[in-house]
Amino acid sequence: MDSITLRILRDEHFSLTAVLRSLRMMLHRGPGEDAPQYFDAMLFYIGEVPEKEHHPKESQLLFQPMLQRAPELAQTLQRLEGEHAGGEKAVGDLQYLLLAWELMGDDRREAFAGALGQYIDFYLEHMSLEETVIFPAAQKAFTPGDWAAIDGACAPNRDPPAPGAAPDPAYERLFSRIVRSTPSPIGLGMVGVAQV
């Protein structure tokens, strides 16, 4: 049975995967005149929650202790840590490319679309490695006492939009904006209609 920490991390992966898939769907919709605005909130979410909240939990609560308990995974853990360390810059680069598209026009769309597609592929692979290798190894490596300490440190600090999380008004507004402003079938908005 999963610990509270692993359930929280998987819930956060679920939320992030939904955002990444929405971004990919928006790319496939085509370069409509209003398209750039639909990416803003989703990229902000990725920069705000996973980079500042989710990754520190993984790094501090799982990766660091696992270096001692499962040293055979050191290379994989170092790879994941390196990817975490570069995450904020990668999101910033995407936000710059999006701004260039918004300000300079459709000539800049291809650069944004290519970089975003690569980022989505990278991030989905990153989470898959955590879920198929690191999480199962952690279940074997840590004792019930270890999990009690890890769960106690993790439970108060979780991605508010994740399923079962206590609502946070700021993140509720952000998710509401994403859902309302993004055209269906991805969100509830309508193409060409400005949303608040």
N, C-alpha and C positions, 0 to 999 in steps of 0.2 A: 504494500500500500504506500502511496506517495506521502511524503511529508507535506506540511503546510507550505513550506518554502517552494518545493517543486511544483505544487499545484498553482501557487501564485505566479511563478516564472512561466509555467505553461499557459496560464490565463493571459499573461502579458504578451507572450508570443502569439496567442490567438488574436488579440487586439491589433498587434503590429502587422500580422499577416493580412488581416482584413484591410488595413490602410494600404499596405503595399499592393495588394491585388486591386484595390480601387484605383490607385495611381496607374497601374498597368492598363486597366480598363479605360481610364481617361485618355491615356496615350493612344489607344486603339480607336477611340471615337473620331480622331482626326483633328486637324488644326483650326477648328472654328474660331471666330473672332474673339469670343469670350473665354476660350479654353484656358489661358494662363491663370485666370483668377481662381479656377477650381483646384489648382495645385497648392495654393498658398497655405491653407489651413492644414492640409495633410503633411506638408513638409515641416511646418511649424511643430505639429504633433511629434513627428519623428525626432526633430531636434530637441524638443522639450522633455518628453517623457522617457523614451528608451535611452537616449544618450545621457540624461542627467539622473534618472531614477532606476531604470531597469539594469543597465550595465554595471553600475556600482554594486548592486545587490549580488549579481552573479560573481563579479570579481572578488569582492570581499568575503562573501559567505560561502561560496563554493570553490572557486578556482584556487585561492590562496591555501585553504586547508587541504585541498586535494593534492597539491604539490608534495605534501608530506605523506598522505595516505595512499596515493596512487602515482608514484614517481614515474612509472612507465608512460604516463600521459603528459609528461612535462612539455614535450614538443607541441602537442595539440593545444594544451592550455596556454602556452606562450603565443601560439598563432592566434587564438581567440582573444587573448589580452591585447595583442597588437592591433587586431581588427577593432576592438573597442576603443583603443587609443586614437585610431584614425577616424572614428565615426563622426565626431562633431565637425571636423574639417570637411568630410565628404558631404554632409548635409549642407554646410555653408557653401560649398562649391555648387551644389545643385540649386540652392537659393539664388546664387549669383547668375547662373545660367538661365534660370526662370526670369529673373529681373531683366536680363539682357533681351530675352524673347519679348517680354512685355514692353520694353522701352524702344527696342530697335526693330521689332517686327518679325515676320515669319522667316526671314533669312536666318534667324538665330534659333528657330524651333528645333532643327535637326540636331544641333549640338546638345540641347537640353534633353531631347528624346533619347538620344544615344546614351548619354551619361546616366539618365534615370533608369533606362532599361538594364544597364550593367549593374547599377546600384541595387535594384530590386533582385536580380539574380544572385548577386553577392550576398545580400542580407538573408534571403531565403535559404541559401546554402549554409550560411553561418548558423542560423537557428536550427537547421536540420542536424548539423554536427553536434550542437549542444544537446539536442533532444535524443539523438540516437547513440551518442558515445558518452558524453559527460554526465548527463542525468542518470542513466543506468549505472555507470561506474560509481557515482556518488551514493546511490542507494546501497551498493555493496560495500563501499569503503567506510561509511560512517555508521557509528553505533547509535542505538536509540538515545543515549545521552547526548551524543553529538547533535543529533537532529533536534532534540529539545532545545539546546542552546541556539542552534541556527534558526529554528522556527521562531523562537522568542525574539531574536534580533530582526527577523524579516517581516513578521506579521504587521507591525505598525506602519511599515513603509512599503506600500504597494501601488502599482499603477492604477489610479482611480477609475479609468474607464474599463478595466478588466472585469469580466463576469464575476458577480458576487462581491465586488469591492464596495466599500462605503462611498457614497457619492460625494464628490468635491464640486462645489458650484463652479469653480473656474474651469475644470475639465469637462463638466457637463455642458457648459456654454460652448467650449471648443468643439466637442463631439457634435453638439446640436448644430453648430455652424457648418461643420463638414457635411453632415447629413442633409441639411436644408439647402446648402448652396451647390451641392454636387448633383448633376442631372441624373434622372432615373435612367437605367435600372440600378445605378450605383447608389444614388441617394434619392432624396425626395424632390429636389429642385427641378426646374424646367430650363432647358437650354435657351439662352437668350433673355431670361428673366432675372433681373438682379435680385439677390437674396440678401437679407440682413445678416 
